[in-house]
């Protein structure tokens, strides 16, 4: 016997966070991971109800969810590779030409911050170059 | 019958907690989401911690602690905090590789919760499939496509305020629904009116404790060193305990309404599982009477012949334990899942296999380069 609402609320919070990530983030991979997080919330609900009713149906539904998620992951991966090959970007905003008629295009106004990258570290030469002794034995 | 909206009036404290959680969560995630201007990690983290505290406070004041003992409670809160905390990192992290790593930790934490929900097979499967396969392949894709410096996809968000409002409004609605329908810790004066609207479970915790205690009494009675009067005393104690759960064989079933298992479940006997619980409870009720009678007659003899009575008590103990375990998931998780999959859900298994095949073919077809010969 478990307390049902606690698990349901953890599932709801996971689902809500995943929803926020899916709606707001623009990297396709992050969006996909957020969708998977929503699925985790759903699985948690199924398992909690299954335990609450003492019935295996919840676990079996969760098993099928995992199967579908695996299919989805494989397909999404292939699509992301194809998209990246075409546009050299994983930004979902690149595809806004596919939006509906009469919806204005979103324009990014703020300039991106520029990060000054440190150059690779170089060791300063110090001392004299050691003289290499001729190897005595040669094989 | 409870009218559907009988308990819609909400306690001001609970309402305040829900609203505060929604508002603080929305603002917190708004400040955390990546964008060129106006991002504040410190403020966002502070607000997110406040949200987590609000939700935990709402849970504890409304529903109490999730488990009866400290260790399980500590584990639950640890795993829940881990899942939610790493989920927040996944949503706000502008580096997608770090996001993928934190998603792996979300999976790990929620697998801890799976284990607490008696699903060890799913825990292992999820860890293997998600952490071992999905997250690692996505890290590969990230390696292939990582851009240097700031980029549109990682350092901008689409409508951060409205997006986070959508997610947290959804969460607030679920909190509210559970508040209205869930089994609350009752602190209100008119508590008698409000009943949990969730469907009844077969065996309540109190019943289960009584049944296990009765089985313990019978264990003591079956002790080979026990003297006959001790045996009778223990058996009678077990009988008083069982009386409170399954009722007495002599009296009609509705003698004490709402107390016995059979009476509580009488209206939902169409459910196969509930019917099996009721049948088992009836079995225990009858067996209790016959075995106690047998024991008493055996003890009244000049030379007590206890063997047969002992057999009966042993049978009664077995049935009591079976009744206590009805309404629980089977202990052999993998075996039971396999049996159910291939007996009740065979078509679904076949369909899932077909789906996997189609997805594989589709992935190969999509991923191959144009013009190359597959």
Interface residues (C-beta under 8 A of the other chain):
Chain A: X1 X2 X3 X4 X5 X6 X7 X8 X9 X10 X12 X13 X14 X15 X16 X17 X18 X19 X20 X21 X23 X24 X25 X26 X27 X28 X29 X30 X32 X33 X34 X36 X37 X40 X43 X44 X47 X48 X50 X51 X52 X53 X54 X55 X56 X57 X59 X60 X62 X63 X64 X66 X67 X68 X69 X70 X71 X72 X73 X74 X75 X77 X78 X79 X80 X81 X82 X84 X85 X89 X90 X91 X92 X93 X106 X108 X110 X111 X112 X113 X114 X115 X117
Chain B: X25 X29 X33 X35 X36 X37 X55 X59 X62 X63 X64 X65 X66 X67 X76 X80 X83 X84 X87 X88 X90 X91 X96 X99 X100 X103 X106 X107 X110 X113 X114 X116 X117 X118 X119 X121 X122 X125 X126 X129 X130 X133 X134 X137 X138 X141 X142 X144 X145 X147 X148 X149 X150 X151 X152 X153 X154 X155 X156 X157 X158 X159 X160 X162 X163 X164 X166 X167 X168 X170 X171 X174 X175 X178 X182 X183 X198 X199 X201 X202 X203 X204 X205 X208 X273 X326 X327 X328 X329 X330 X333 X336 X337 X340 X341 X345 X348 X352 X355 X356 X358 X359 X360 X362 X363 X364 X366 X367 X369
